């Protein structure tokens, strides 16, 4: 019996050691996968940032080309004595420029680039947006972190709003980005077609759904600066609040 107990004891210890080794390997593997996924998403965000800037540059280049042609038209009208037509054309051109210049300005070039690109995307998709932005000149985030923070939450909001738009014909995104009491507050509210499950400050992703991955990147930025991120969702609306 003593030999049996000894054998069982040794066996149990061996099994426990094997299980611990297996669990450790599993945890390390999951951590490596997580790091690989986050790295890939960061690279995608960096590429998206460059593409956004290139798009803004290309849009401005086309506008400048159009303005050159329009100014030539005004000049021709004046030369031919059509001053009333030239005046009317000038007024319309001035109003067009004013619309272009009234884009979002937070006194931070990277924030402006991201917000204006997402804002134009919302306009093109006929998604209404209610903005409340402040002066972010003193924001201390790295450029890549700004892109991660803003792009992921706004992209999620735009995607969900597109789904709602197809069902109801109307979607509104509420966006707040301000500094209050030396803290950056970024809040996004958007409609949803159905309630999503939230666990550990991220969305429980379905197969093929990358929303949760993007939020993991956002949370990594939040954790780096010791901030807070609160997510909530009901049957009608998803809300994300980040405080840094």
N, C-alpha and C positions, 0 to 999 in steps of 0.2 A: 504493500500500500504506500509505503514511503517513496518507493521508486516511482509509483504511478503519480503521486502528488508532485514529486520533483519534476517528473516529465511534463505534467500538465502546467506547472508553474513556469518552467522554462519555455514551454510552447506558447503560453499566454504572453510572456515577456517578448518573445520573438515576434508574435503576431502584432503586439502593440508597437514594437519598433518598426515593423514593416509598414503598419498603418500610418505611423507618424511620418516615416520617410515618404510614403505615397502622398499624404496630405501636404507635406512641405513642397514636394515637387509640383503638385497641382497648383498650390498657391503661387509658387514662383512662375509657373507657366502662365497662369492667369494674369499675373502682374506684367510679364513680358508682352503678352497679347495686348493688355491695356495700354502699355507704353507705346507699342507699335501703332495701335489705332490712334492714340492721341497725337503721335508724331505725324502720322499720315494726314490727320485732320488739320494739324497746324500748317503743314505744307500746302494743303488745299486752300486754307485761309490766306496764306501768304500769296499764293498764285492769284486768288480772287481779288486780293488787295491791289496787286499790280494790274490786273485786268480792269478793275474799277477805275484806277487812275488813267489807264490808257483810254478807256471809254470816255472819261471826262475830257481828256486832251483832244480826242478825235471829235467829240461834240463841239468843243470850242473852236477847233480848226475849221469845221464846216460852217459854224456860225460866222466866223470872221470872213470866210469866202463869200457867204451870202450877203453880209453887210457891205462888202466891197462892191458887189454887183448892184445892190440897192442904192448905194451912194452914187454910183455911176448913173443910174436911172434918174435920180433926183437932179443930178447935174445936167443931164440932157433935157429934162423938163424945164429947168430954169433957162437954159440957153434958148429953147424954143418958145419962151414966153409963157409957158403954162405954170404960172406961179401958184395958182390955187391948187392945182393937182400936186405940185411939188410940196406945198405946205401940208396937204392932207396926207401924202405919202410919208412925209417926215414925222408927222404926229403918230401915225401907226407904227413906224419904225421905232420911235422913242418909247412907245408903250410896250413893244415887244422886248426891247432891251431892258426896260424896267422889270418886266416879268422874269427875265433871265437873272437879273441882279438881285431879285428878291428871294433867291434861294436861301436855304438855311445857313446862318453864319454864327458860329460859336467862338470865333477868334482862335480856333485851333485847326490847322490845315488838314490833319488826318481825320479828325472827327467830322469836319465839313465834307471831306471827300466821301466818307462812308455814308453819312446821313443824306447828302444830296443824291447820291447814286440810288440809295434805297427809296428815297422820296420820289424820284423820277420813275422808278420801277412801279411804285404804288399808283402813280398817276396813269402810267401806261396800261396798268391792269384794272383801272377804274376802282381802285380801293381808296376810300376816303381815309384821311389821317388828321388827327387833332394833335398838334404839337405844343409842347411847352419846353423850350430850351433856354439855357442861360449862358453866361460867359465861362468858357472852359479853358481859358488861356493858361491857367496855372495847373491844369491836370497833370499828374505825375506818372501816368501809365506809359509803358513803352508802346511804340507804334503798333507792333504786332499784337500786343495785348488789347489795344483799342479796337483793332479789327476783329479779334476773336470775340470780344465782349459785345460789340454792337452788331456785327454781321450775323452771328449765330441766333441771337434772340429776335432780330428783325426778320431774318430769313424764315424762321419758324412762324412768325406772325403773318408774314406775307403768304406762305404756303397754306396755312389754315384759312386765312381770309379768302383766298382763291376758291377753296372748296365751298365755303359759306356763300360766296358770291354766285356760284353756279346754282345753289339751291334756293337762295332767297332774292338774289339780284342786288343785295346791298351788304356791304361790310365796312366796318370802321375800325381803324387801329388807333389806340391812344398811346402817345409816346411822351415821356417826361425825362429830361436829361439836364440836371442842374446841380450846382454846388450849394449845399446848405450847411451852415455851421461847420465849414471846412471838411465836409464829407460829400463825395460824389454819389448822387442818387440817380439811378437809371431804372425806370419802370416802363413796362410794355404791357398793354392789355389788348387782346384780340379775340374775336369771336371764334367759336369752334363748332364743328358739326356734331361732335359727341364728346362726352367727358373722357379725359385721359387719366390714366392711373399714374400717380407720382410716388416715387419711393426713393428715399435718401437724396432728396433735392435733385432728382432727375426724373425724366419721363420713362416709364417702362416701355421700351421700344418693341414694336412688332418686327417681324422678319422683313428685312429690306428697308427699315425705317432708321434714318441716321440722326433723328432729332436728339435722342439721348446722348449720342456721341458728342454732338455740338455743345450740349449743356454740360457735359463732363469737362470740356475745355473751358467753358465759362467759369465753372466751379473752381477749376485749377487756378485761374487768375484771381478769383475772389479769395481763395484760401491763401494765396501767396501774400496778399496784402491784409490778411486778417479781417476780411470783410464778412458780410452776411448776404446770403441769397435765399429768397423765399419764393416758392412756387405754389400756385393754387389753381384749381380748375373745377368748374361745375359743368352742367349740361350746356351752358351758353357761352361761357367766357373763360379764357386762360389768362393768368396774370403772373408776371415775373417781376420781382423787385430785387435790385442789386444795390447794396450800400457799401461804399469803400471809403 
